[in-house]
Amino acid sequence: MSSMLRLLLVVLMLASVTACTNRKLITPDRAVPVTLNTSKEQVKQAILSTLSARKWTVESIGPDVIRAQVNVREKYSATVDIAYDANHYRINYRDSQELSYRDGKINRNYNRWVILLDRSIMRKLKGEQRDAQTERDVAELQGTAATH
């Protein structure tokens, strides 16, 4: 096999590996069901308690935005701004370390963390209790299970 063909194969393999780990950045944008009849304070408390349960660190709390960060295995981190009101919340990407954010794409683990955060906030708003899946997710973030 010629060296040019080998080089082409290596480049294609690297490109496919990169494509497998980076995905379009997800920004959960949720309307709180009207039937829940929540106040702005209830939405705020659901977000804060979910962040704590999932081992995210709250960096700041404003009247309409909560900034939080998650650190995974002391290597990876992500920071989000969660905008909220009585009927809605949105989890916005702010910054990250070692998650290869570029041109609207990021490591798939970020998306998974944010999706799990979103689902847990909604479960909290609906009054559902912390379940075994949340326990497994927290263990994973603490590095007792493989995430990367």
N, C-alpha and C positions, 0 to 999 in steps of 0.2 A: 504494500500500500504506500502510495507516495506521501511525502511529508505534508504536502498541501492538502490532501484529502484528510489526513489525520488531524491537521489543524482545524479544518472545517468541522469535523465531527466533534472535536473538543469544544469549539465555540458553540455549536448547536446544543450540546449537552449542558453547558453552562447557562445558556439562554433558557433552556427548558427548566432547569433547577430554579433559576431566579423567578421565572414565570409561575412556578408552583408555590412559592412562598409569599409572594407579594400579590395583594388583591386591591381592588378599588376600595378606598376608604369608606366605611359605613358610618352614617350619621343618623342614629335613631331619632325619630321625630314622632312623638306619640300624643294623641289626644286622649285625655282621661275620659273613660265612659261617663256620660251624663248621669247615668243611673247611680253612680257612686256619690254624686253630690259632694265633691270634695272642696275644701277651702284651700287657699294658697298655702297656709300654714301646714295643713295636712300633707300636701304634696311635698313641701320642703322637708317635713319630718320623715316622710317615707324615703326620700332621696338620702337624707343624712343617715338614717338607720341602716339602709341598704349599703351605703358606702362603708360604714363601720363593719357590718357583718361580712362584707367581701374583702376586708382589709385594705381598702383605699384610704388614703390620708387626705383629709379635708384641709386645703390650703387657705381658702377664704370663703366667706359667706356674705353675699351682698343681698340687696332687697329682691333681686330677680335672677341672680346667677350664683351658683356654687362652683368653685374651682376645686378639683380633686386630682390626686395623683396615685398611681399604683406602681409599686416596685416589685419586680419578680426576680428572685434569685440574685439580688444585689447587682444585676447586670442590665436588665431591661426595665424601662419605665415609660409611662404614658401619662400625660396630663390632659384633662378634659375640662371644659366649662359646661355646666348643665344649667341651661336657661329654663325657668319654670314660671307658671302661674297656676291658678286654681283649676284650669281645664287642660293643661298641656305641659309637656316638658320635651326638651331636645338636648341630646348629648353631642357636643361639638368638640372635635379634635383641637387641641391647642399646641402640644409639643410631644416629643418622644425622644428616647435615647436607645440606640441599638435596634430600632425597629424598621430601619431602611425606608423612612418616609420620603417619597419623591414623586412629584407630578401627580398628586392625588391617589397614589398607591402606597400601601404599607404592608408590613408583615401580617400574615393572616391571624396571628395570635392577638394582635390589637383588636381586630374586628370581633374575634371570639369573646374577648374580655368585655367589650362594650355591649355586645348582644346579651351576654349573661347579666351584666349590670342592668340593662334595660328590662329584661324579663323579671329580674328580682324586684325592681322598683314597682313594676306593674302588679306583681304578686302581693307586694306589701300594701299597695293602694287598695287592692281587692280584699285585704284582710287575711290572706293565706299565710300560714306559718312557714318558717324556714324548713326546708326539706332536705332529704339526703343528697340531692343533686347539688344544692348550695354548699353543703359540707364538703363534697368531693371537689367542687370548684375552688373553694378556699384552700384546701389542702394542696391543690395544684399550683395556685399562686404562691404559696409559701415554699414551694420547691420540693414538696414531698412526693410529687408526681411529675412526670416529664411533661413539659409544655413546648419545648422548642426543638 
